[in-house]
């Protein structure tokens, strides 16, 4: 039953990552969020294949899984997420050079953090992950408040709950492991479900703020962006 729930949770995250990542790019031209969503989905796909093949820690697929995990926990679902959401909160539109630079930074971070891939607790990296997650949570609290302010109260509550769940997962990962969960199956069921829920809710919340900005004349409609690029 646990293995089935794990696969369903992973498939859920893979779907939300690829589906909504593509919609971020296609509909809003937001490559920061679109690519990061797809990277998370790719990570989930690799993780699923690795698990189905036996979950060997010595496998090359495990190295790839750890890289993607470090990529997103260090920069992807922290700095890149904030920068991407700032499109609808602050009209922030980074240049192509900035987009490339921040993804390059995430790649460097993912490669550097490979050295801490053992099962032992490395306090330095673990503390860093928690700190950047807390800073991201502060911005996401503001993001939820912006949703509440435009009367999208359901999405505001959903975004707040998704953020709280994501923070709890980040704390559990290193500092408060679930008892009797030797292979972390229960943890990953909760984590994958939460990460998929976050990507789903943040897309809906982004869309709501974008539509509000368009309605108030603060931002052109999505098809206007497409016309400008054409």
N, C-alpha and C positions, 0 to 999 in steps of 0.2 A: 504494500500500500504506500509506504514512504517513497519507494522508487517511482511509482506511478505519479504521485503528487509532485515529486521533483521534476519529472519530465513535463508534466502539464504546466508547472510554474515556469519552467525554462521556455517552453513553447510560447506561453503567454508573453513573456518578456521579449522574445525574438520577434513575435508579430508586432507588438507595439513599437519596438525600435525601428524596424524596417518600414512599417506602414506610415507611422506618423513622422518619421525622419524624412521620408520622401515627400510627404505633404508639406513639411516645413520648407523644403527646398522648392518644390513645384509651385506652391500657393503663395509663399511669402518671401522667397528668395533668401531665407535665413540659413546660410550654410553652416554657421556655427552650431546651431541646435540640430539641423538636419543631419550633418555628418556625425556629430556626437551620438545622436540617437542610433544611427546605423552602426557605429563602432560598438556601442553596447550590445546591439543585436548580433553583430558578428562575434563578439566575445561569447554571448550566450550560445550561438551555434557551435563554436569551437568547444565550449565547455560540455555541450550535450554529446558531441561526437566522442570527446575524450572519455566521458562517463560510460557511454555505450561500449567503448572498446576496452573497458576494464578499469579505467581510472588509475593508470600506472603513473606515480609521481616522477618516474624517470623518463616519461614520454616527452617528445618534443611538443606535443599538444599542450602538456601541462605548463611548459615554459611560455607558450603563447598565451595561455589562460592567465598566468600570473602577470604577464606584461600588460594585457588589456585591463586587468583588475587595477594594477598600479596606475596605468594611464588615466583611467576614469576617476579613481578615488583621489588622485593627487591634483589633477588639473581639469579633467573632462567634466565631471559632474560637480565642479566647484567653480573655477574661474570661467571656463567656456560657457557653462550654464548661465552664470550671472551676466556675462557679456551678451549672450544671445537674448536673454529676457529683457535686457535693457533697451532693446529695439522698441518695445511697446511701453516701457516705463519712462524712458528718458530720450527716446528718438535717437538712440546711439546706433550708428551704422559704421562699423569698423571698415577700414580699407582692406583690399585683398592682401596687402603685405602684413597687416595685423592678423588677419585670419590665418595665414600661413605660419606666422611666427608663434601664435599661441598653440597651434597643433604641433609645431616642431618642439616647443617647450614640453608639451605633454609626452611626446615620444622620448625625449631625453630623460624626463622624470621616470617614465615607465622602464626604460633600460637601466637607469641608475638604481632603482629600487629592487631590481632583480636579485641583488646580492643579499636581500633580506627575506628570501623565499623559504627559509626553513620553518619548521613547525614551532620553533621557540619564539617567545614574545620578544620582539625588538622594540624597546620602549620609545626610542627616538622616532622611527618611522610611524609607529602606532599613534604616538602623541600628535605628530604632524597631521596624520589623517583626521584625527578628531578635531584639531584646531581649525583646519580648512573647512571641515564639515560644519562646525559651529558658525563660522563666519558666513558660510553659504546659507545656513539656516536663518541668520539674521536678515539677509537680503530677501529670502523667500517669505519671511514673516511680513516684510514690507510689501512684497509682491501680493500676498494674500490680502493685506489691508487695501491695496489699490483695487483689488477685485470687489471687496466689500463696499468701497467708496462708490463704485459705479453700479451698485445694487446687484452684482452677480454673487449673491450671498452663498448659494449652494456651491459654486466653484471656489469661493473663498474658503469655505469650510473644508471642501475636498482637498484643496492645495495645502491647507494648514495640516490636515490629518496625514496626507502623504509625506509632507516634510517631517513631521514628528516621527512617523514610522521609519523614514529613511535615517534619521538621526539615531533612533534606537538601534537599528541594524548596525550602524557604524560603531556604536559603543559596544554592542554585543560581540562584534567580529573579533576584536582583540582583547578586550578587558573583561568581558562578562560572558564567557562561552556557556552555551546551554549544557547542563549536566547530561550525562549518558548519551552524548551525541558524538561518538568517536570519529566518524567520517563527516561530521557537520551536515548530515543530510537534512535534519530538521531546520538548521540555520539557513541552508540554501533554499529550502522551500519557502521560508518566510522572506528571505532576501530577494529572491527572484520575483516573487509575487509583488513585493513592495516596489522594486525598481520598475517593473512593468506598469504598476499603478501610477507611479510618479510620472513616467513618460506620457501616459494616457491623460492624466489630469492636467499636467503642465501644458500640453498641447491645447486642450480645451480652454484653459485659462488664458493662454496666449491669444487664441482666436477671439475670445471675448473682449480682451483689452484692445486688440487690433480693430475689431469692429466698432468698438466705442470711439477709438481715435479717428476712424474714418467718418463716423457719424457726426462727430464734433468738428470735423475739418482739420484735425491736428495731423492727419496722415493720409496720403492718397490710398485709394483702393488697391488691392493686390494686382489687379489686371493693369493698373496704371504703371506699377513697377515693371511689369512684363513689357509694356509698350515702350517704356523708357529704355529698357535694355535692348529691345529690338531696334 
